[in-house]
Amino acid sequence: MKRILLGTACAALTGSMAFAGSIDSAPAEPVIAQPVAVAPVTMGGDWTGGYGGLSLGKGWITGDDLDDDELVYGVHGGYDYDFGRFVLGGELDYQAGDDLNLGAEDVDDILRLKMRAGYDLDRTLVYGVLGAAQLNTDNFEDTGWVAGVGAEYLVTESISLGAEYLYHQFDDFDDTNVDIDADTFSLRANFRF
């Protein structure tokens, strides 16, 4: 009888194991990793906005039997609009010369109204300039045209440093029958807002 009871118990135990599954543990359900959203990293700068700054450089002026070069310094302000890779803006610029003269006339200052058009290279802006310039001396003044090139680099979002070369031409300066050409090369520092 013991054998029958023992055999029945073994058969019952074996049968219940067969219905319960294998002795091995059930395979783990696969874990599907969710993609992680990565915020885009902005490498470039946005050139849209107003700015104001200071310039320091060298000025050369030539005319009929005139030739002089001296230190120039000034202030400027403007506004740029960034269209993506193309930047368009305008600027008002004032520079004074340090003892820059045209023969018997001392150059007091030069005032420029310029249009800037450039290419956005992220933190660097390379641009061209075209506009009008007014040259003032002790007794005369005249308006001519100005053209040039420049580059700016965003050191921070609100500070930029750059350099600019400008060529000026004044034909028949204030009806004196003297044609004047002037060049300036300036280092510039801007606060952008």
C-alpha positions as CSV (number, residue, x, y, z in Angstrom):
1,M,0.0,0.0,0.0
2,K,2.8,2.2,0.7
3,R,4.0,1.7,-2.8
4,I,0.6,2.6,-4.2
5,L,0.4,5.8,-2.2
6,L,4.0,6.7,-3.0
7,G,3.4,6.0,-6.7
8,T,0.2,8.0,-6.8
9,A,1.9,10.9,-5.0
10,C,4.8,10.9,-7.5
11,A,2.4,10.7,-10.4
12,A,0.3,13.6,-9.0
13,L,3.4,15.7,-8.4
14,T,4.8,15.0,-11.9
15,G,1.5,15.9,-13.5
16,S,1.2,19.1,-11.6
17,M,4.7,20.1,-12.7
18,A,3.8,19.4,-16.3
19,F,0.8,21.7,-16.1
20,A,2.8,24.4,-14.3
21,G,5.5,24.8,-17.0
22,S,9.1,23.8,-17.1
23,I,11.5,23.9,-14.2
24,D,13.4,26.8,-16.0
25,S,12.2,30.3,-15.1
26,A,10.1,32.1,-17.7
27,P,12.1,34.2,-20.1
28,A,12.1,37.9,-19.3
29,E,10.1,40.2,-21.4
30,P,12.3,42.2,-23.8
31,V,12.8,45.9,-22.7
32,I,12.4,48.3,-25.5
33,A,14.5,51.4,-25.0
34,Q,12.7,54.6,-25.6
35,P,14.7,57.2,-27.7
36,V,16.1,60.0,-25.6
37,A,15.2,63.5,-26.9
38,V,18.4,65.6,-27.3
39,A,18.0,69.3,-27.3
40,P,19.6,71.0,-30.3
41,V,22.9,72.7,-29.6
42,T,23.0,76.2,-31.1
43,M,26.5,76.8,-32.3
44,G,26.0,80.1,-34.0
45,G,24.9,83.5,-33.1
46,D,21.8,85.5,-33.9
47,W,22.8,88.9,-35.4
48,T,19.3,90.4,-35.2
49,G,19.2,93.5,-33.0
50,G,20.7,96.9,-32.3
51,Y,24.3,97.6,-31.4
52,G,26.6,100.4,-30.5
53,G,30.3,100.7,-30.1
54,L,33.7,102.3,-30.4
55,S,36.3,102.3,-33.2
56,L,40.0,103.0,-33.3
57,G,42.2,102.9,-36.3
58,K,44.3,104.7,-39.0
59,G,43.1,107.1,-41.7
60,W,44.8,108.0,-44.9
61,I,43.7,111.0,-47.0
62,T,45.0,112.0,-50.5
63,G,44.1,114.7,-53.0
64,D,45.7,117.1,-55.4
65,D,49.1,117.6,-53.8
66,L,47.7,116.4,-50.5
67,D,48.8,113.3,-48.5
68,D,48.4,112.7,-44.8
69,D,47.7,109.8,-42.4
70,E,46.8,109.9,-38.8
71,L,45.0,108.1,-36.0
72,V,41.1,108.0,-36.2
73,Y,38.6,107.2,-33.5
74,G,34.9,107.2,-33.2
75,V,31.5,105.9,-32.2
76,H,28.9,104.0,-34.2
77,G,25.5,102.5,-33.8
78,G,23.1,100.4,-36.0
79,Y,20.7,97.6,-36.4
80,D,21.1,94.2,-38.1
81,Y,18.5,91.7,-39.1
82,D,19.5,88.0,-39.5
83,F,17.6,86.2,-42.2
84,G,19.3,82.9,-41.6
85,R,22.6,83.0,-43.5
86,F,22.1,86.5,-44.9
87,V,22.3,89.6,-42.6
88,L,21.1,93.0,-43.6
89,G,21.5,96.2,-41.6
90,G,22.2,99.9,-41.4
91,E,24.7,102.0,-39.4
92,L,25.4,105.6,-38.5
93,D,29.1,106.1,-37.9
94,Y,31.1,109.2,-36.6
95,Q,34.9,109.3,-36.7
96,A,37.3,112.2,-35.8
97,G,40.9,112.5,-37.0
98,D,43.9,113.3,-34.8
99,D,45.5,116.2,-36.7
100,L,44.5,114.8,-40.1
101,N,44.8,117.7,-42.6
102,L,44.2,118.7,-46.2
103,G,46.9,121.2,-46.8
104,A,45.8,124.3,-44.8
105,E,42.6,122.7,-43.7
106,D,42.3,120.4,-40.7
107,V,39.8,117.5,-40.9
108,D,37.4,117.8,-38.1
109,D,35.4,114.6,-38.6
110,I,33.6,112.3,-40.9
111,L,30.0,111.2,-40.6
112,R,28.8,108.0,-42.5
113,L,25.4,106.5,-43.1
114,K,26.1,102.9,-44.3
115,M,24.1,99.9,-45.4
116,R,25.7,96.5,-44.3
117,A,25.0,93.3,-46.1
118,G,26.8,90.1,-44.9
119,Y,27.0,86.4,-44.6
120,D,26.3,84.7,-41.2
121,L,29.1,82.1,-40.5
122,D,27.5,81.4,-37.1
123,R,29.6,83.4,-34.6
124,T,31.3,85.3,-37.4
125,L,29.8,87.9,-39.7
126,V,31.5,88.9,-42.9
127,Y,30.0,91.9,-44.6
128,G,30.2,94.6,-47.2
129,V,29.4,98.3,-46.8
130,L,28.0,100.9,-49.1
131,G,26.7,104.4,-48.2
132,A,27.2,108.1,-48.0
133,A,29.9,110.0,-46.1
134,Q,30.2,113.7,-45.1
135,L,33.7,115.1,-44.6
136,N,34.0,118.2,-42.5
137,T,37.0,120.5,-42.2
138,D,37.5,123.9,-40.5
139,N,35.9,125.8,-43.4
140,F,34.4,123.3,-45.8
141,E,32.2,120.2,-45.9
142,D,31.1,117.9,-48.7
143,T,29.3,114.6,-49.1
144,G,30.7,111.7,-51.1
145,W,30.3,107.9,-51.1
146,V,31.9,105.2,-49.0
147,A,32.3,101.4,-49.7
148,G,34.2,98.8,-47.8
149,V,34.4,95.3,-46.1
150,G,34.4,94.1,-42.5
151,A,34.1,91.2,-40.2
152,E,32.8,90.7,-36.7
153,Y,33.1,87.9,-34.2
154,L,30.6,87.3,-31.3
155,V,32.7,86.9,-28.2
156,T,29.5,86.6,-26.1
157,E,25.9,87.0,-27.0
158,S,26.2,90.8,-26.3
159,I,29.8,91.6,-27.1
160,S,31.4,91.5,-30.6
161,L,34.8,92.5,-31.9
162,G,35.7,93.3,-35.5
163,A,37.7,95.1,-38.1
164,E,36.5,97.3,-41.0
165,Y,38.2,98.8,-44.1
166,L,36.4,101.8,-45.8
167,Y,37.2,103.7,-49.0
168,H,35.8,107.2,-49.4
169,Q,35.6,109.4,-52.5
170,F,34.7,113.2,-52.6
171,D,34.8,114.6,-56.1
172,D,35.3,118.4,-56.4
173,F,35.3,118.8,-52.6
174,D,33.0,121.7,-51.7
175,D,33.5,123.2,-55.2
176,T,37.2,123.7,-54.6
177,N,38.2,121.6,-57.8
178,V,40.0,119.2,-55.5
179,D,39.2,115.5,-55.6
180,I,39.8,113.7,-52.3
181,D,40.2,110.0,-51.6
182,A,40.3,108.7,-48.0
183,D,40.9,105.2,-46.5
184,T,40.3,104.1,-43.0
185,F,41.1,100.8,-41.3
186,S,39.5,100.5,-37.8
187,L,39.3,97.9,-35.0
188,R,35.8,97.9,-33.6
189,A,34.2,96.8,-30.3
190,N,30.3,96.5,-30.1
191,F,27.8,96.0,-27.4
192,R,24.8,94.2,-28.9
193,F,21.3,94.5,-27.4
